[in-house]
Amino acid sequence: MTEARPEQHRVTISDPQVMRALAHPARMAIMEHLSAGESGATATECAEIAGLSPSATSYHLRELAKFGLVREAAGRGDARERVWQAVNASYSVAAGPDADLETHAAEAALVEAHLVRDAQRVRDWMRRVPDEPHEWYDATWFSDSVLLLTAEELAELNEAVRALTSPYRQRVRTDPPAGARKVAVQYRAMPID
C-alpha cells in the first residue's frame, strides 16, 4: 500500500434542503468526482462524468455551490475556464431520530438515490464480467451477513471498517500502484428486526 495523505474534514448534513439538492443522480456523480481529487474540474469535465451537457452541468454546480458543497477553485491559467472543487472530501447524512417529517423524507430520498446508484453499479459490473480479467472477478466480493450486535458493537464495527478503508480512498492516496482501479465499496449496517 502506498502512503496516504490525511483526509480532509468530513461534514455531516442534516438540512433537508441540502439532502434534496444532493439526491439528484447528476449531482451525486459530480460530488463523487470532485471529492475524489484536490485539483477540481470544469463543468465540461464534470459533464462527461454526469452524462449531461456542460451548460446543464454548470447549473448543477451552481446549485451545489449555493448549498456550500462546492466552490470555485483557482484557475489553471485560462481566465475563461471556471474550475470547481468540493468543499469537503466526504459527507455523511444524519437527520437524527428526532428530526421532523420533512427532514426524514429528504434523508430517505437521498438514501434511495444512493441505493439506486449502487444497484446500477452492481448490474453494470455483472454485464462486464465476461470481459473482465480473472483477477478482478476473483477479487470481487458480494456478501450479506447477519450479525448479532449491540449498538455499541455496531458503532465499533463501523469505525473499524472506516479505518480499514480510509487509506485507500482516491483522494488520500499519494501514489497508487500500477493497475489500481476505482472500486465501489458499498457497506451498510442497520438493524433488521
Secondary structure, DSSP 8 states (H G I E B T S, - for coil): ---B-----EEEE--HHHHHHH-SHHHHHHHHHHHH-SS-EEHHHHHHHHTS-HHHHHHHHHHHHHTTSEEE----S-TT--EEEESSSEEEE---TT--HHHHHHHHHHHHHHHHHHHHHHHHHHHHGGGS-HHHHHH-----------HHHHHHHHHHHHHHHGGG-TTTBSS--TT--------------
